[in-house]
């Protein structure tokens, strides 16, 4: 049973949720807050649940118990697996080869002069 279905049977609580969880001037829920202030963008989760509950109470949406669904048919799936390793394990355990280090051009200290 969903929260909206439960809330559909509580008209006073449903009305209060819809009134309290309204947007402020910045489009955030006035009621849903954290330590920094308004947190949730509107419509927040409680407002959406209360809105759905209102539609269920008005008869616009069917309740899960009133809908009939066809029995599910069991489906069998066969899966073929392949080995994930395409090379021997020893190749995977050895460290990768590193490219040779690049030598930097060295400049004798006596020939270096600042450019100012």
Secondary structure, 3 states (H helix, E strand, C coil): CCHHHHHHCCHHHHHHHHHHCCECCCCEECCCEECCEECCECCCHHHHHHHHHHHHHCCCCCCCCCCCCCCCCCCCCCCCCCCCCCCCHHHHHCCCCCCCCCCCCCCCHHHCCCCC
